[in-house]
Amino acid sequence: MCTRYSKEFKIEAVRKALLRSKGLSIASVGRLIGVKIPTLHGWIKEMANTSRKETPTSGGGIQKSPYMWTSAEKFEAIMGAAKLSSEDLGEYCRKQGIFPHHLEAWKVEFIESQDKSRGLNGKEVKDLKNEVKSLTAELRRKESALAETAALLVLKKKAHCLWGNSEED
């Protein structure tokens, strides 16, 4: 038996799941509204793939969880809040559906990613990978040559022990 839910119900269920209070899991939200957890996760995934403006509700557009924001959205939020006073920042965060600590964490994350990306560019990484590949191939070749030489020496010693020195004949 398959239960059909209206689009508005799905949107409100996702809203409750994403904007849940601390200590309340998605599973408990699902139990509260009477929806199975995999179904609720599917709705969340579906809503994350659609634009917030395309899924209207009675209270306005659906807001994503701060953890589902794209890098571009995070950057826009950081830039939008950069010069705001603490009062204005609170209002800005309420409108966006985030907390000030999200902005701080995103800012640190952005700065760290910029520092890491400055280390090597794509061409340098590609060149280093090619060098590692060629050095690995050369090492394999030399190891096999060394193993072959060692085997020949062992065979020469065994032949000498079995048949004696061939120079005496």
C-alpha positions as CSV (number, residue, x, y, z in Angstrom):
1,M,0.0,0.0,0.0
2,C,1.5,3.3,-1.1
3,T,0.5,6.5,0.5
4,R,0.5,9.6,-1.7
5,Y,1.5,12.9,-0.1
6,S,0.8,16.4,-1.5
7,K,3.6,18.6,-2.7
8,E,2.9,21.0,0.1
9,F,3.1,18.3,2.8
10,K,6.5,17.1,1.3
11,I,7.8,20.7,1.4
12,E,6.8,21.2,4.9
13,A,8.2,17.9,6.0
14,V,11.5,18.8,4.4
15,R,11.4,22.2,6.0
16,K,10.9,20.6,9.4
17,A,13.7,18.1,8.8
18,L,16.2,20.7,7.7
19,L,15.3,23.4,10.3
20,R,15.0,20.9,13.2
21,S,16.1,22.1,16.6
22,K,19.3,20.7,18.2
23,G,19.1,17.2,19.5
24,L,16.3,16.3,17.1
25,S,17.3,13.9,14.4
26,I,15.8,13.4,10.9
27,A,14.5,10.0,12.1
28,S,12.7,11.6,15.0
29,V,11.2,14.2,12.7
30,G,10.0,11.4,10.4
31,R,8.4,9.6,13.3
32,L,6.7,12.8,14.5
33,I,5.1,13.5,11.1
34,G,4.5,9.8,10.3
35,V,6.8,9.4,7.3
36,K,9.4,6.7,6.9
37,I,13.0,7.8,7.2
38,P,14.1,6.7,3.7
39,T,11.2,8.5,2.2
40,L,12.1,11.7,4.1
41,H,15.7,11.4,3.0
42,G,14.5,11.0,-0.6
43,W,12.4,14.2,-0.3
44,I,15.3,16.1,1.1
45,K,17.6,15.0,-1.7
46,E,14.9,15.9,-4.3
47,M,14.4,19.3,-2.8
48,A,18.1,20.0,-2.6
49,N,18.3,19.4,-6.4
50,T,15.6,22.0,-7.0
51,S,15.9,25.8,-6.6
52,R,14.5,27.3,-3.4
53,K,12.4,29.6,-5.5
54,E,10.8,26.8,-7.4
55,T,9.3,25.1,-4.3
56,P,7.1,27.7,-2.7
57,T,5.3,27.1,0.6
58,S,2.8,29.0,2.7
59,G,5.7,30.7,4.5
60,G,7.8,31.5,1.4
61,G,10.6,29.5,-0.2
62,I,12.1,26.4,1.3
63,Q,15.4,27.0,3.0
64,K,18.2,24.6,2.7
65,S,20.2,23.4,5.7
66,P,23.4,25.4,6.0
67,Y,25.3,22.1,5.4
68,M,23.6,21.7,2.0
69,W,24.7,25.1,0.6
70,T,26.9,25.3,-2.4
71,S,30.3,27.0,-2.2
72,A,29.0,29.9,-4.3
73,E,26.0,30.4,-1.9
74,K,28.4,30.3,1.1
75,F,30.7,32.8,-0.6
76,E,27.8,35.1,-1.3
77,A,26.6,34.9,2.3
78,I,30.1,35.7,3.6
79,M,30.4,38.7,1.3
80,G,26.8,39.9,2.2
81,A,27.6,39.8,5.9
82,A,31.1,41.2,5.7
83,K,30.4,44.8,6.6
84,L,27.2,44.4,8.7
85,S,26.9,45.4,12.3
86,S,26.0,42.7,14.9
87,E,22.3,43.8,14.8
88,D,22.2,43.8,11.0
89,L,24.1,40.5,10.9
90,G,21.5,38.9,13.1
91,E,18.7,40.1,10.8
92,Y,20.7,39.0,7.7
93,C,21.2,35.5,9.2
94,R,17.5,35.1,10.1
95,K,16.5,35.9,6.6
96,Q,19.1,33.4,5.2
97,G,18.2,30.7,7.7
98,I,21.7,30.4,9.1
99,F,23.6,31.4,12.3
100,P,26.6,33.7,12.6
101,H,28.8,30.7,13.5
102,H,28.0,29.2,10.1
103,L,29.4,32.3,8.5
104,E,32.6,32.2,10.6
105,A,33.1,28.5,9.8
106,W,32.6,29.1,6.1
107,K,35.0,32.0,6.2
108,V,37.7,29.8,7.8
109,E,37.0,27.0,5.4
110,F,37.3,29.4,2.4
111,I,40.6,30.9,3.6
112,E,42.1,27.4,4.2
113,S,41.0,26.2,0.8
114,Q,42.6,29.2,-0.8
115,D,45.8,28.6,1.0
116,K,45.9,25.0,-0.1
117,S,45.1,25.8,-3.7
118,R,47.9,28.3,-3.9
119,G,50.4,25.5,-3.2
120,L,50.4,23.8,-6.6
121,N,48.5,24.5,-9.8
122,G,47.1,21.9,-12.1
123,K,50.0,21.8,-14.5
124,E,52.5,21.3,-11.7
125,V,50.5,18.5,-10.3
126,K,50.2,16.8,-13.7
127,D,54.0,17.2,-14.3
128,L,54.7,15.7,-10.9
129,K,52.3,12.8,-11.5
130,N,54.0,12.1,-14.9
131,E,57.5,12.2,-13.2
132,V,56.3,9.7,-10.5
133,K,55.0,7.4,-13.2
134,S,58.2,7.4,-15.2
135,L,60.3,7.0,-12.1
136,T,58.2,4.1,-11.0
137,A,58.5,2.4,-14.4
138,E,62.3,2.9,-14.3
139,L,62.5,1.4,-10.8
140,R,60.5,-1.6,-11.9
141,R,62.9,-2.1,-14.9
142,K,66.0,-1.8,-12.8
143,E,64.6,-4.2,-10.1
144,S,63.9,-6.8,-12.8
145,A,67.4,-6.4,-14.3
146,L,68.9,-6.8,-10.8
147,A,66.8,-9.9,-10.2
148,E,67.9,-11.4,-13.5
149,T,71.6,-10.7,-12.8
150,A,71.3,-12.3,-9.4
151,A,69.7,-15.4,-10.9
152,L,72.5,-15.7,-13.5
153,L,75.2,-15.4,-10.8
154,V,73.5,-18.1,-8.7
155,L,73.2,-20.4,-11.8
156,K,76.9,-19.8,-12.6
157,K,78.0,-20.8,-9.0
158,K,75.8,-23.9,-9.2
159,A,77.2,-24.9,-12.6
160,H,80.7,-24.4,-11.2
161,C,80.0,-26.6,-8.2
162,L,78.5,-29.4,-10.4
163,W,80.9,-29.5,-13.3
164,G,83.9,-27.8,-12.0
165,N,85.9,-25.1,-13.6
166,S,85.6,-25.3,-17.5
167,E,89.0,-23.6,-17.9
168,E,90.8,-26.8,-16.7
169,D,89.7,-28.9,-19.7
